[in-house]
Amino acid sequence: LAAPLAAQELTPEQQKAMEAFAKLMAPNENHEFLTNLVGEWKSTISMWMAPGAPPDVSEGTITAESVLGGRFLMLRFRGTMFGQPYEGLEILGYDTMKNKYITLWIDNTSTMFYQLEGTREKDAKAIHDHATWFDPSTGGQTAVHAITTVAGPDAYSFELFMVGPDGKETKSMEYRAVRAK
């Protein structure tokens, strides 16, 4: 889009639009917040199959890298879950048009793309994401709430809650990550 317009003289309106577009598409402090997660991590994953049931606990690794000029973070998860090999990919970014964090998750346990949108209060250390996902246990949709918390330069966590029809949240998964040394 910009190349053909650069070849011709822009009107003041077009120039203003191009400047606004460039500002909107540039990484900002919300993208900078994501760089806290760049690096190699060791994680402990806990999964609850039912409220009150003991969790399945396993170990894994996470490799997180900044991609596409700092606009997105790509995280690769490896480990085991319920005794089986587990791999997952997460792409996390900040959509400057929506003013929301956006997460896309895929893994080797399903064929679905999981998407979340969320916010972070100014200077806060946690992103609160919300979504509605397909629930294979009911065959319907269920609301979810996820919290990614940066505890410091060498630790962060992710918690996933299923939201019942009564609005009550039940933790279904969490992982706690510490920077690999």
LOPA-660060 format. One record per atom (N, C-alpha, C): residue number from 1; atom name; x, y, z. Coordinates in steps of 0.001 Angstrom, whole numbers, plus 500000, padded with zeros to 6 digits. Layout:
REM residues N
<node NUM,CA,<X,Y,Z>>
...
END
This chain:
REM residues 181
<node 1,N,<500821,498808,500000>>
<node 1,CA,<500000,500000,500000>>
<node 1,C,<500859,501246,500000>>
<node 2,N,<501897,501278,500833>>
<node 2,CA,<502719,502473,500956>>
<node 2,C,<503582,502704,499720>>
<node 3,N,<504060,501621,499074>>
<node 3,CA,<504953,501779,497929>>
<node 3,C,<504302,502529,496776>>
<node 4,N,<503077,502171,496337>>
<node 4,CA,<502459,502934,495256>>
<node 4,C,<502190,504381,495652>>
<node 5,N,<501827,504607,496906>>
<node 5,CA,<501571,505975,497329>>
<node 5,C,<502851,506783,497409>>
<node 6,N,<503963,506138,497766>>
<node 6,CA,<505240,506846,497847>>
<node 6,C,<505705,507287,496466>>
<node 7,N,<505320,506561,495437>>
<node 7,CA,<505732,506885,494082>>
<node 7,C,<505027,508131,493556>>
<node 8,N,<503919,508502,494159>>
<node 8,CA,<503211,509699,493747>>
<node 8,C,<503178,510685,494900>>
<node 9,N,<502878,511891,494590>>
<node 9,CA,<502802,512906,495625>>
<node 9,C,<501525,512715,496430>>
<node 10,N,<501653,512773,497745>>
<node 10,CA,<500511,512570,498613>>
<node 10,C,<499807,513891,498909>>
<node 11,N,<498512,513816,498995>>
<node 11,CA,<497756,514979,499433>>
<node 11,C,<497975,515122,500936>>
<node 12,N,<497699,516265,501507>>
<node 12,CA,<497829,516400,502962>>
<node 12,C,<496985,515376,503724>>
<node 13,N,<495795,515055,503224>>
<node 13,CA,<494940,514059,503876>>
<node 13,C,<495573,512670,503829>>
<node 14,N,<496154,512323,502654>>
<node 14,CA,<496810,511032,502527>>
<node 14,C,<498041,510949,503425>>
<node 15,N,<498796,512020,503504>>
<node 15,CA,<499982,512061,504362>>
<node 15,C,<499578,511870,505825>>
<node 16,N,<498516,512556,506234>>
<node 16,CA,<498026,512423,507612>>
<node 16,C,<497572,510988,507889>>
<node 17,N,<496880,510384,506927>>
<node 17,CA,<496423,509002,507071>>
<node 17,C,<497610,508042,507166>>
<node 18,N,<498632,508252,506355>>
<node 18,CA,<499827,507401,506384>>
<node 18,C,<500548,507515,507733>>
<node 19,N,<500637,508720,508269>>
<node 19,CA,<501290,508921,509559>>
<node 19,C,<500495,508235,510672>>
<node 20,N,<499177,508351,510632>>
<node 20,CA,<498329,507697,511632>>
<node 20,C,<498463,506180,511532>>
<node 21,N,<498506,505658,510307>>
<node 21,CA,<498655,504216,510085>>
<node 21,C,<499995,503740,510644>>
<node 22,N,<501067,504469,510362>>
<node 22,CA,<502393,504081,510833>>
<node 22,C,<502438,504066,512359>>
<node 23,N,<501828,505048,512996>>
<node 23,CA,<501807,505099,514460>>
<node 23,C,<501009,503921,515030>>
<node 24,N,<499882,503624,514409>>
<node 24,CA,<499019,502549,514875>>
<node 24,C,<499689,501184,514743>>
<node 25,N,<500518,501007,513758>>
<node 25,CA,<501142,499707,513500>>
<node 25,C,<502484,499525,514213>>
<node 26,N,<502976,500543,514901>>
<node 26,CA,<504277,500454,515571>>
<node 26,C,<504137,499799,516946>>
<node 27,N,<505124,499004,517342>>
<node 27,CA,<505103,498448,518697>>
<node 27,C,<505099,499573,519733>>
<node 28,N,<504468,499292,520891>>
<node 28,CA,<504417,500298,521950>>
<node 28,C,<504765,499648,523287>>
<node 29,N,<504461,500343,524384>>
<node 29,CA,<504823,499834,525714>>
<node 29,C,<504160,498502,526033>>
<node 30,N,<503022,498204,525429>>
<node 30,CA,<502372,496912,525653>>
<node 30,C,<503164,495773,525016>>
<node 31,N,<503765,496035,523875>>
<node 31,CA,<504643,495039,523248>>
<node 31,C,<505915,494881,524079>>
<node 32,N,<506408,495990,524604>>
<node 32,CA,<507603,495962,525447>>
<node 32,C,<507375,495079,526676>>
<node 33,N,<506175,495132,527252>>
<node 33,CA,<505851,494298,528409>>
<node 33,C,<506062,492817,528087>>
<node 34,N,<505730,492412,526876>>
<node 34,CA,<505860,491007,526485>>
<node 34,C,<507313,490537,526456>>
<node 35,N,<508256,491461,526285>>
<node 35,CA,<509664,491048,526231>>
<node 35,C,<510142,490496,527565>>
<node 36,N,<509374,490727,528652>>
<node 36,CA,<509711,490106,529943>>
<node 36,C,<509738,488584,529837>>
<node 37,N,<509030,488031,528861>>
<node 37,CA,<508902,486581,528743>>
<node 37,C,<509913,485956,527779>>
<node 38,N,<510697,486764,527091>>
<node 38,CA,<511670,486235,526135>>
<node 38,C,<512728,485425,526881>>
<node 39,N,<513032,484231,526360>>
<node 39,CA,<514091,483413,526939>>
<node 39,C,<513705,481959,527067>>
<node 40,N,<514523,481238,527817>>
<node 40,CA,<514328,479809,528067>>
<node 40,C,<513784,479642,529481>>
<node 41,N,<512759,478788,529616>>
<node 41,CA,<512079,478607,530883>>
<node 41,C,<511896,477128,531202>>
<node 42,N,<511895,476792,532484>>
<node 42,CA,<511490,475477,532974>>
<node 42,C,<510125,475685,533614>>
<node 43,N,<509212,474742,533381>>
<node 43,CA,<507863,474939,533919>>
<node 43,C,<507350,473693,534633>>
<node 44,N,<506461,473944,535571>>
<node 44,CA,<505701,472901,536244>>
<node 44,C,<504248,473134,535878>>
<node 45,N,<503619,472124,535289>>
<node 45,CA,<502250,472237,534787>>
<node 45,C,<501331,471399,535661>>
<node 46,N,<500219,471990,536083>>
<node 46,CA,<499199,471274,536855>>
<node 46,C,<497890,471341,536090>>
<node 47,N,<497240,470180,535928>>
<node 47,CA,<495950,470093,535217>>
<node 47,C,<494943,469422,536136>>
<node 48,N,<493747,470029,536245>>
<node 48,CA,<492659,469463,537029>>
<node 48,C,<491569,468992,536077>>
<node 49,N,<491204,467727,536170>>
<node 49,CA,<490159,467178,535298>>
<node 49,C,<488757,467448,535849>>
<node 50,N,<488670,467713,537159>>
<node 50,CA,<487385,468020,537786>>
<node 50,C,<487649,468853,539032>>
<node 51,N,<486730,469731,539393>>
<node 51,CA,<486907,470525,540610>>
<node 51,C,<487103,469609,541821>>
<node 52,N,<488100,469933,542623>>
<node 52,CA,<488370,469140,543821>>
<node 52,C,<489222,467915,543588>>
<node 53,N,<489398,467516,542336>>
<node 53,CA,<490238,466348,542023>>
<node 53,C,<491707,466745,542152>>
<node 54,N,<492577,465785,542460>>
<node 54,CA,<494000,466117,542503>>
<node 54,C,<494509,466426,541088>>
<node 55,N,<495466,467343,540977>>
<node 55,CA,<495966,467676,539648>>
<node 55,C,<496955,466651,539117>>
<node 56,N,<497039,466569,537798>>
<node 56,CA,<498134,465860,537145>>
<node 56,C,<499260,466885,537051>>
<node 57,N,<500430,466575,537565>>
<node 57,CA,<501548,467516,537594>>
<node 57,C,<502669,466963,536725>>
<node 58,N,<503210,467817,535864>>
<node 58,CA,<504314,467407,535000>>
<node 58,C,<505283,468566,534817>>
<node 59,N,<506406,468253,534200>>
<node 59,CA,<507453,469249,533958>>
<node 59,C,<507555,469519,532463>>
<node 60,N,<508053,470697,532117>>
<node 60,CA,<508227,471029,530717>>
<node 60,C,<509202,472173,530536>>
<node 61,N,<509389,472537,529283>>
<node 61,CA,<510236,473678,528947>>
<node 61,C,<509461,474615,528029>>
<node 62,N,<509866,475866,528063>>
<node 62,CA,<509266,476894,527216>>
<node 62,C,<510400,477704,526603>>
<node 63,N,<510329,477903,525296>>
<node 63,CA,<511247,478794,524614>>
<node 63,C,<510413,479933,524055>>
<node 64,N,<510743,481157,524445>>
<node 64,CA,<509972,482326,524012>>
<node 64,C,<510886,483298,523279>>
<node 65,N,<510431,483717,522080>>
<node 65,CA,<511223,484667,521316>>
<node 65,C,<510339,485776,520760>>
<node 66,N,<510916,486955,520681>>
<node 66,CA,<510242,488092,520075>>
<node 66,C,<510353,487946,518560>>
<node 67,N,<509241,488138,517850>>
<node 67,CA,<509242,487971,516388>>
<node 67,C,<508551,489160,515722>>
<node 68,N,<508803,489289,514431>>
<node 68,CA,<508167,490287,513581>>
<node 68,C,<508352,491702,514125>>
<node 69,N,<509613,492032,514383>>
<node 69,CA,<509946,493387,514801>>
<node 69,C,<509437,493754,516185>>
<node 70,N,<509295,492759,517067>>
<node 70,CA,<508841,493021,518420>>
<node 70,C,<507336,493141,518556>>
<node 71,N,<506607,492812,517497>>
<node 71,CA,<505147,492920,517540>>
<node 71,C,<504474,491716,518195>>
<node 72,N,<505164,490586,518200>>
<node 72,CA,<504591,489362,518739>>
<node 72,C,<505645,488589,519512>>
<node 73,N,<505146,487743,520384>>
<node 73,CA,<505994,486823,521115>>
<node 73,C,<505557,485425,520707>>
<node 74,N,<506495,484575,520357>>
<node 74,CA,<506187,483194,520006>>
<node 74,C,<506797,482292,521076>>
<node 75,N,<505933,481477,521690>>
<node 75,CA,<506362,480573,522748>>
<node 75,C,<506143,479136,522306>>
<node 76,N,<507156,478304,522514>>
<node 76,CA,<507062,476883,522178>>
<node 76,C,<507173,476089,523473>>
<node 77,N,<506157,475277,523742>>
<node 77,CA,<506072,474472,524955>>
<node 77,C,<506383,473020,524609>>
<node 78,N,<507164,472366,525484>>
<node 78,CA,<507457,470938,525334>>
<node 78,C,<507454,470300,526706>>
<node 79,N,<506889,469111,526771>>
<node 79,CA,<506870,468396,528036>>
<node 79,C,<505997,467176,527935>>
<node 80,N,<505398,466807,529060>>
<node 80,CA,<504459,465694,529083>>
<node 80,C,<503183,466169,529765>>
<node 81,N,<502096,465501,529418>>
<node 81,CA,<500815,465769,530050>>
<node 81,C,<500087,464445,530146>>
<node 82,N,<499685,464083,531340>>
<node 82,CA,<499043,462793,531585>>
<node 82,C,<499892,461649,531035>>
<node 83,N,<501218,461789,531195>>
<node 83,CA,<502149,460749,530786>>
<node 83,C,<502434,460687,529297>>
<node 84,N,<501883,461597,528528>>
<node 84,CA,<502069,461596,527076>>
<node 84,C,<502913,462804,526645>>
<node 85,N,<503678,462676,525536>>
<node 85,CA,<504425,463835,525029>>
<node 85,C,<503462,464980,524693>>
<node 86,N,<503888,466183,525010>>
<node 86,CA,<503036,467349,524803>>
<node 86,C,<503846,468463,524149>>
<node 87,N,<503241,469093,523132>>
<node 87,CA,<503833,470254,522485>>
<node 87,C,<502741,471288,522262>>
<node 88,N,<503095,472551,522443>>
<node 88,CA,<502149,473623,522177>>
<node 88,C,<502857,474851,521652>>
<node 89,N,<502135,475627,520866>>
<node 89,CA,<502642,476896,520348>>
<node 89,C,<501675,478007,520733>>
<node 90,N,<502237,479094,521241>>
<node 90,CA,<501440,480257,521596>>
<node 90,C,<502020,481470,520878>>
<node 91,N,<501151,482248,520277>>
<node 91,CA,<501556,483538,519724>>
<node 91,C,<500793,484582,520518>>
<node 92,N,<501551,485475,521118>>
<node 92,CA,<500992,486487,521997>>
<node 92,C,<501388,487851,521459>>
<node 93,N,<500442,488759,521387>>
<node 93,CA,<500727,490097,520893>>
<node 93,C,<499778,491114,521473>>
<node 94,N,<499961,492343,521044>>
<node 94,CA,<499065,493420,521452>>
<node 94,C,<498521,494064,520198>>
<node 95,N,<497206,494043,520052>>
<node 95,CA,<496527,494605,518890>>
<node 95,C,<496251,496082,519171>>
<node 96,N,<496975,496966,518506>>
<node 96,CA,<496836,498399,518764>>
<node 96,C,<495504,498959,518271>>
<node 97,N,<494838,498264,517369>>
<node 97,CA,<493522,498729,516914>>
<node 97,C,<492443,498383,517942>>
<node 98,N,<492530,497196,518544>>
<node 98,CA,<491558,496776,519552>>
<node 98,C,<491931,497244,520959>>
<node 99,N,<493199,497646,521127>>
<node 99,CA,<493724,497974,522456>>
<node 99,C,<493570,496789,523407>>
<node 100,N,<493938,495613,522901>>
<node 100,CA,<493849,494385,523692>>
<node 100,C,<495022,493475,523367>>
<node 101,N,<495385,492678,524374>>
<node 101,CA,<496330,491597,524130>>
<node 101,C,<495566,490486,523424>>
<node 102,N,<496231,489817,522508>>
<node 102,CA,<495629,488741,521727>>
<node 102,C,<496528,487511,521870>>
<node 103,N,<495908,486363,522119>>
<node 103,CA,<496647,485116,522226>>
<node 103,C,<496041,484089,521280>>
<node 104,N,<496900,483379,520583>>
<node 104,CA,<496507,482251,519739>>
<node 104,C,<497277,481044,520267>>
<node 105,N,<496552,479950,520551>>
<node 105,CA,<497174,478748,521110>>
<node 105,C,<496790,477535,520276>>
<node 106,N,<497779,476704,519962>>
<node 106,CA,<497547,475407,519320>>
<node 106,C,<498452,474389,520004>>
<node 107,N,<498020,473125,520014>>
<node 107,CA,<498864,472088,520600>>
<node 107,C,<498551,470735,519976>>
<node 108,N,<499302,469725,520388>>
<node 108,CA,<499164,468394,519791>>
<node 108,C,<498070,467554,520447>>
<node 109,N,<497212,468170,521273>>
<node 109,CA,<496109,467409,521871>>
<node 109,C,<494787,467663,521167>>
<node 110,N,<494777,468577,520193>>
<node 110,CA,<493522,468872,519498>>
<node 110,C,<493825,469424,518111>>
<node 111,N,<492769,469716,517377>>
<node 111,CA,<492920,470343,516056>>
<node 111,C,<492329,471743,516063>>
<node 112,N,<492061,472274,517244>>
<node 112,CA,<491433,473595,517360>>
<node 112,C,<492466,474698,517564>>
<node 113,N,<492109,475898,517118>>
<node 113,CA,<492836,477106,517468>>
<node 113,C,<492108,477717,518654>>
<node 114,N,<492809,477963,519737>>
<node 114,CA,<492227,478631,520895>>
<node 114,C,<492643,480100,520831>>
<node 115,N,<491690,480996,520957>>
<node 115,CA,<491970,482420,520896>>
<node 115,C,<491448,483096,522152>>
<node 116,N,<492223,484065,522633>>
<node 116,CA,<491846,484839,523806>>
<node 116,C,<492120,486308,523534>>
<node 117,N,<491395,487173,524205>>
<node 117,CA,<491652,488612,524168>>
<node 117,C,<491669,489105,525594>>
<node 118,N,<492547,490067,525884>>
<node 118,CA,<492595,490550,527250>>
<node 118,C,<493197,491917,527406>>
<node 119,N,<493270,492328,528652>>
<node 119,CA,<493772,493651,528993>>
<node 119,C,<494740,493543,530163>>
<node 120,N,<495468,494620,530347>>
<node 120,CA,<496383,494758,531479>>
<node 120,C,<496259,496198,531954>>
<node 121,N,<496037,496353,533233>>
<node 121,CA,<495975,497708,533782>>
<node 121,C,<497354,498356,533645>>
<node 122,N,<497383,499655,533465>>
<node 122,CA,<498653,500365,533318>>
<node 122,C,<499592,500010,534463>>
<node 123,N,<500807,499663,534134>>
<node 123,CA,<501864,499286,535072>>
<node 123,C,<501593,497995,535843>>
<node 124,N,<500516,497286,535527>>
<node 124,CA,<500232,496013,536197>>
<node 124,C,<501121,494919,535620>>
<node 125,N,<501274,493858,536373>>
<node 125,CA,<502142,492745,535976>>
<node 125,C,<501347,491556,535457>>
<node 126,N,<500016,491711,535252>>
<node 126,CA,<499189,490580,534817>>
<node 126,C,<498283,490973,533655>>
<node 127,N,<498163,490041,532714>>
<node 127,CA,<497219,490163,531607>>
<node 127,C,<496026,489274,531940>>
<node 128,N,<494828,489815,531860>>
<node 128,CA,<493595,489045,532076>>
<node 128,C,<492929,488830,530723>>
<node 129,N,<492884,487580,530285>>
<node 129,CA,<492283,487212,529002>>
<node 129,C,<490932,486556,529220>>
<node 130,N,<490049,486708,528234>>
<node 130,CA,<488733,486070,528268>>
<node 130,C,<488425,485502,526884>>
<node 131,N,<487649,484434,526877>>
<node 131,CA,<487244,483820,525610>>
<node 131,C,<486069,482891,525867>>
<node 132,N,<485503,482401,524788>>
<node 132,CA,<484514,481330,524833>>
<node 132,C,<485042,480234,523934>>
<node 133,N,<485161,479030,524491>>
<node 133,CA,<485719,477892,523776>>
<node 133,C,<484722,476749,523732>>
<node 134,N,<484946,475858,522781>>
<node 134,CA,<484204,474607,522723>>
<node 134,C,<484631,473731,523895>>
<node 135,N,<483678,473147,524580>>
<node 135,CA,<483954,472266,525712>>
<node 135,C,<483591,470836,525318>>
<node 136,N,<484593,469981,525058>>
<node 136,CA,<484290,468617,524618>>
<node 136,C,<483526,467802,525661>>
<node 137,N,<483626,468172,526936>>
<node 137,CA,<482919,467400,527961>>
<node 137,C,<481414,467642,527927>>
<node 138,N,<480984,468797,527402>>
<node 138,CA,<479551,469103,527327>>
<node 138,C,<479040,469181,525898>>
<node 139,N,<479960,469313,524954>>
<node 139,CA,<479566,469491,523555>>
<node 139,C,<479092,470905,523251>>
<node 140,N,<479230,471803,524211>>
<node 140,CA,<478808,473190,524020>>
<node 140,C,<479960,474157,524214>>
<node 141,N,<479607,475400,524407>>
<node 141,CA,<480602,476450,524607>>
<node 141,C,<480764,476722,526099>>
<node 142,N,<481964,477137,526493>>
<node 142,CA,<482213,477521,527875>>
<node 142,C,<483082,478770,527898>>
<node 143,N,<482822,479637,528848>>
<node 143,CA,<483634,480837,529024>>
<node 143,C,<484898,480456,529787>>
<node 144,N,<486000,481123,529436>>
<node 144,CA,<487266,480909,530124>>
<node 144,C,<487870,482251,530511>>
<node 145,N,<488675,482222,531546>>
<node 145,CA,<489410,483392,532020>>
<node 145,C,<490835,482924,532261>>
<node 146,N,<491793,483605,531667>>
<node 146,CA,<493196,483243,531844>>
<node 146,C,<493952,484443,532400>>
<node 147,N,<494912,484166,533251>>
<node 147,CA,<495729,485219,533845>>
<node 147,C,<497194,484868,533644>>
<node 148,N,<497929,485734,532960>>
<node 148,CA,<499374,485608,532814>>
<node 148,C,<499993,486663,533717>>
<node 149,N,<500792,486218,534698>>
<node 149,CA,<501369,487129,535684>>
<node 149,C,<502884,487066,535618>>
<node 150,N,<503527,488215,535433>>
<node 150,CA,<504985,488302,535474>>
<node 150,C,<505367,488606,536920>>
<node 151,N,<505953,487609,537598>>
<node 151,CA,<506291,487749,539009>>
<node 151,C,<507621,488471,539208>>
<node 152,N,<508416,488564,538176>>
<node 152,CA,<509725,489200,538246>>
<node 152,C,<510516,488813,537016>>
<node 153,N,<511775,489178,536960>>
<node 153,CA,<512557,488892,535743>>
<node 153,C,<512789,487405,535494>>
<node 154,N,<512632,486577,536526>>
<node 154,CA,<512948,485161,536387>>
<node 154,C,<511787,484229,536693>>
<node 155,N,<510552,484765,536743>>
<node 155,CA,<509405,483906,537049>>
<node 155,C,<508120,484501,536481>>
<node 156,N,<507285,483628,535947>>
<node 156,CA,<505942,484033,535543>>
<node 156,C,<505015,482831,535635>>
<node 157,N,<503708,483111,535581>>
<node 157,CA,<502735,482025,535676>>
<node 157,C,<501582,482277,534717>>
<node 158,N,<500882,481191,534415>>
<node 158,CA,<499676,481234,533592>>
<node 158,C,<498641,480378,534305>>
<node 159,N,<497442,480932,534511>>
<node 159,CA,<496348,480197,535147>>
<node 159,C,<495148,480252,534213>>
<node 160,N,<494472,479106,534070>>
<node 160,CA,<493290,479020,533217>>
<node 160,C,<492108,478564,534058>>
<node 161,N,<491028,479340,533993>>
<node 161,CA,<489815,479052,534740>>
<node 161,C,<488662,478824,533771>>
<node 162,N,<487857,477817,534056>>
<node 162,CA,<486609,477601,533327>>
<node 162,C,<485530,478339,534112>>
<node 163,N,<484656,479029,533399>>
<node 163,CA,<483617,479819,534053>>
<node 163,C,<482288,479087,533882>>
<node 164,N,<481683,478728,534998>>
<node 164,CA,<480410,478007,534972>>
<node 164,C,<479243,478928,534653>>
<node 165,N,<478072,478355,534394>>
<node 165,CA,<476875,479152,534100>>
<node 165,C,<476536,480132,535225>>
<node 166,N,<476972,479797,536457>>
<node 166,CA,<476710,480678,537594>>
<node 166,C,<477762,481782,537732>>
<node 167,N,<478749,481812,536789>>
<node 167,CA,<479814,482806,536837>>
<node 167,C,<480977,482411,537725>>
<node 168,N,<480871,481278,538415>>
<node 168,CA,<481942,480807,539291>>
<node 168,C,<483087,480243,538451>>
<node 169,N,<484306,480627,538811>>
<node 169,CA,<485497,480167,538095>>
<node 169,C,<486106,478963,538803>>
<node 170,N,<486490,477966,538014>>
<node 170,CA,<487169,476783,538523>>
<node 170,C,<488488,476648,537781>>
<node 171,N,<489586,476583,538528>>
<node 171,CA,<490900,476462,537891>>
<node 171,C,<491015,475095,537240>>
<node 172,N,<491374,475087,535946>>
<node 172,CA,<491535,473821,535239>>
<node 172,C,<492994,473541,534879>>
<node 173,N,<493821,474604,534840>>
<node 173,CA,<495220,474412,534475>>
<node 173,C,<496034,475588,534962>>
<node 174,N,<497286,475308,535293>>
<node 174,CA,<498231,476388,535568>>
<node 174,C,<499624,475882,535252>>
<node 175,N,<500467,476808,534867>>
<node 175,CA,<501888,476469,534838>>
<node 175,C,<502652,477611,535469>>
<node 176,N,<503706,477223,536127>>
<node 176,CA,<504607,478178,536769>>
<node 176,C,<505954,477991,536099>>
<node 177,N,<506510,479086,535628>>
<node 177,CA,<507765,479025,534880>>
<node 177,C,<508864,479809,535599>>
<node 178,N,<510048,479230,535610>>
<node 178,CA,<511235,479910,536129>>
<node 178,C,<512278,479911,535014>>
<node 179,N,<512996,481016,534945>>
<node 179,CA,<513989,481151,533883>>
<node 179,C,<515060,480078,534029>>
<node 180,N,<515365,479400,532935>>
<node 180,CA,<516430,478377,532919>>
<node 180,C,<517776,479090,533049>>
<node 181,N,<518606,478580,533900>>
<node 181,CA,<519925,479195,534137>>
<node 181,C,<521008,478359,533536>>
END
